[in-house]
């Protein structure tokens, strides 16, 4: 069995965080989403993995490499235009060929075991096998309708859902999917829907197995869901209970927190659920439920539910009593201090801790 990860999405709902980086390269608990997915596939015994990207995402291959560090072989595949999930899968057909394959979406994190899904493909002699989970807002997902223990209908983001069983972004598929994709026409959204392709397999008499998952999954399509996934993984990682090493005693740590060894923190209260990425500087701050990706400089900031992109500089004159929410994209600079402080030498002293 091969693995396939779809990463070609534009991530428009995650802007400004995705203006300059793909959403699969956003960190959750200090690890890129894509790396977490690769690790999960390898843990399930799948090491031959294709990654579908769009023409603007060359940095993914540069940052991830060939997969050797995860004992996997990565093949990067190009989806030339954003035409939907089924079209993205179709772009991988020369890589997959006639093999069965496990498909995962590059902006989804599923915390459960993949092996039952893989086994069901063979045990039931199925054309496909999918994971379902009950959700509170089914109109935001692909939805499955089940009658007498069988999937009878699949629909992508229906206006009037007939069930609350959402399709989790994990699929075990066989070569039966290829003729179904070939027959697709664009949906009302103007996309070639993978949900419609699997429905086509059912309509042609193919059996699509399913299991109802109880493990959490996170569709990281908004900043709120990104922070939710970060909180969950931080809560379930025992390493985050241990306080970060710090040479001074001016920091109050409220676990779980994760701080990159290259980051510098002083005179601050950090946590819970805070990730501080590489080469970041934090001083005189109170941070809760926030993500600092990398090279972030914060001074006198009281933030909660916030996301700071790469190379963000946020300097306040004094720390506020009430927390604020900040969503700042890469290379954003916000300086709310006295005019005579607003020069490079002062900012450099803040960043270096002088």
N, C-alpha and C positions, 0 to 999 in steps of 0.2 A: 504493500500500500504506500502511495505517495502522499505528501502533504501539500496543501495549497493555501496561501494567505493572500487575501485581497487588500491591497494598501493604496489603491489608485484614487480613493475618494478625496474630494477637495476640502472637506472639513469646514464648510461655511458657517455652521452654527458655533464653531469653536473659535471664530475670529474674535479678537486679533491674534490669539495664540497660534493660529495656523497660517497667518499671512506669510511667514518665512520658514516654516517647518511643517512636514507632514504630521498628521495627528497620530500616526502609528509611532512617531518618535517623541511623543510626550511621555514624561516620566510618571510612573505610579509607584509609590514607595521606593523611589530611587532607581527604578529600572524602566527602560523604554517598554512601551506596550508591545511592540514587535518582538523584543527579546523575550518577554514573558511568554508570548505565544510560541515562539521557537522552542523554548525550554519545555513547554507543555507537550508539544508534538514529539520531541526527542524522548521525554519521559514515557510516552506511550509507544515507543519503539519505532517511530517514523523519523527517518533521518534524511530522506531525499525530498527536499522541500522547494517548491516554486513560490516566488513572491511577485505578485502582479503590481506594477507601478505605472504611473503616467509619465509623459515625457519631461515634466518639470521636476521629477523626484530623483534626480541622479545622486543626490546626497545620501539617500538611503543605502545604496550599495557601497558608497564610500565609507559610511559610518559602520555598517554591519559586516561588510567583508564577505568571505566565501563560506562562512559557517564553521570553519575548523575549530574555533574556540568552544563550540557547542557539540563537537563531534558530529556535525551534520554537513550535508552538501546543499548549498543554496544556489538556485537558478533564478535569475531576475528576468521577468517577462513584461512586455510592454502592452498596455491598453492605450491605443492612440487617442481615443476620444472617450469622454465620460458618457457612456450609453447604458449604464446600469450594471447590476451584479451579474446577470446572465451573460452579458457581453464580456465582462471581465473574466468570467470562467472560460468562455469560448476562446479568449486570447491565450489561454494556457493549454489548449487541446494538444498542440504539438509536443508539449512537455509531458502531459499526463498520458497521452495515447489511449490504450485500452485498459490501463490499470484502474483499479478502484482507488479512490483518494479521499482524504479527510480534508474538508474545506473549513477554514476559519476566517472570520472577518477581522481585518487589521485594527479595528477600533473597538473590538469586543473583548472582554475578559470573562472567561468562564472558570469558576473556581472548583468545578467538579472533576470527576474522573472521566477520561475519554474512552477508556477501554470497553465499557458496556455498549457504547454506541458502535464501536468497531466490530465487536463480536456479533451484534444483532444483524449486521449486514450478511454474514455467512449463515448464522443460525436460522434465520427466517427466509433465506434465499431471496433477499429483497433487492429491488432495483436501487433503493436509497433508504437511508435511515436518518431521522432528524430528531433533535431535542426540542421539547416543548416546556413551557413554564407558564403558570398562571400569573397574570399581571392585572394591575388595577386600571390601566389605561390602554386597552387593546387597540384603539385606533392608531396608535403610534407604531404598531408592529405588523409583521406578517402573522396572520391568524389561521389556525387549523380548526376544522370542524370534524368531530369524531362521532361516528354512529356504529354501535355494536362492535366497538373495539377496533374500528378501522377508520383511517383518514379518508373522508369523502370529499373534502373541499379545502383548498388553500386560497387565501386572498391577501394581497399586500395592502396594508394600511386602509382597511375598509372604513367607510363612513358609518356604516351600521353593522358593527361586529356581531357575528352569530355565536361567538364564544369568547372566552378570555384566555385561551391557550395561545400564547405567543411563540413564534419560532425563534429559538435561541440561535445565535449566529455560529452554529457548529453543525456541519452536515457530513455524513458519510455517503459518497456517491459512487456509482458505477458508470460504465460506458453508455448505459441507457439514457443518460442525461443529454448526450450529444444530439441525437435526432430531435429530441424535445426542444432544445435550444434553437436548432435550425428552423423550426416551425413558428417561432415566436414573432409576434408583431409588437410594436411599442405599446406600452400601457397608456392610460390617460395621463400619467406623469411624464410621458415621453421617453420612458426607459424600457429596456428589456429586463423583465423581472425574473429573478431566479425562482421566486414563488410560483410564477406562472409556468416555468419549465417543469418544476416538480409536479405541479398539477397536471401538466401534459403527460408525464410518465404515468400518473394514476389513471388518466382518461384512456390511455392506450392499454390498460390492463396490468400495468406493473404494480407490484406491491411495495408500498413505502411504509417501513416500520417506524415506530416512534417510541420514545420513552419520555415520561414527565419528570423533568429535573427538579430537584429540591435545593441543589447547591446554588449559591448566588451567581448571577451573571450581570455584567455591567456593559451597557451600550454607551460608550464614552463619546456622546455626541454633543454634550453641552458642558459648560464649566461646572455646573452643579453635579452632574454625573461623574465628571472627572474627580472632583473632590470627594464624592461618595465612595468611588472605587479606592481612592487613596486612603481614606479613613478605614475601610474594611481591611485592606491589606496590611496597613500599619497595626491594626488591632490584632491581627493573626500572625504577625511575625515576631517571634520571641526576641530577636535581636534588638527590637525597638524598645524593649523594657530596660535595657542597659543604657545608662547615661553616656552620651558622647564624651570622649576625652577632651578636656579643656584645661589649659594651663592656669586660668584664673578662676576665682570663686565668685565672680560677679554675675554669673548666669544662673537663673532658676529654671531647671528643666522639669516639665510636666509631661511624663510619657503618655502615649508613645510619640517619640520624635526620631528623626533620622537626619544626621548631619554628615555631609561629605568631609573626609579628613582634611581636604584643602580649604574648607570654609573657616572663617574667623568670626566668632561671636563673643560679644562682651556687653556687660551692663544691661542685660535683657532678661525678659521672661519668655520662654519658648515652650509652646505646647498647650494642650495636646494636639496631635495630628498635624505636625509641621514637618515638612521636608525642606532642607536647605542644601542646595546643590553645589557643585564644584566651584571653587574660587569665588565664593560669595562672601560679603562682609556685612555683618549685622551688628549695629550698636545702638544702645538706648532704645530698644524696641520691645513691644509686647505683640507676639504673634500667636494666633490660634487658627487651627484648621486652614492651613495655607500651604502653597507650593511655591518654592523659589527654585526655578529650573537650573540656572547656572550663571555665574558672573553677575549676581544681583548685589547691589549696594543699597542698603536701607539704613537710615538714621532717623531716630525719633519718630518712628512709625508705630502706630497702634492699629493692627490689621486683623481681620477675621474673615474667613471664607474668601480668601484672596489668592490670585495667581499672578506671579511675576515672571515674565519671559526672560530670555537670555539678555544679559548686558543691560538690565533695567537699573536706573538710578532714581531713587525716591528719597528726598531729603526734606524733612520738616524742621521748622524752627524749634518747636517744642512738642512733646508727645501729648496727644489728646486723651482726655479722660474716657471717651467713648470710642469703640473700635469703628473703623471704616472698612468698606469692601473695595478692593482694588483689582481690576482685571487689566493688566498692562502687557501689551505685546512686546516682542523683541526690540531692544535698543530704545525703549521709551525713557525719557528723562523728565521728571517732575521735581521742581525745586521751589518750595514755598518757604523762603527764608528772607531775612533782611537783605536789601539790595547790595550792601557791601560784602555779603558772603557769596554772591553769585559770580564767582570766577573760578577758573580751573584750579588755581593753587589751593583754594579752600576745599573744593570737592576732592582734590587729591589727598589732602590731609584727612578728610573724613574716610576715604576709601582705605587708606593705609593705616588708620588708627593712630596717627601722630597727634 
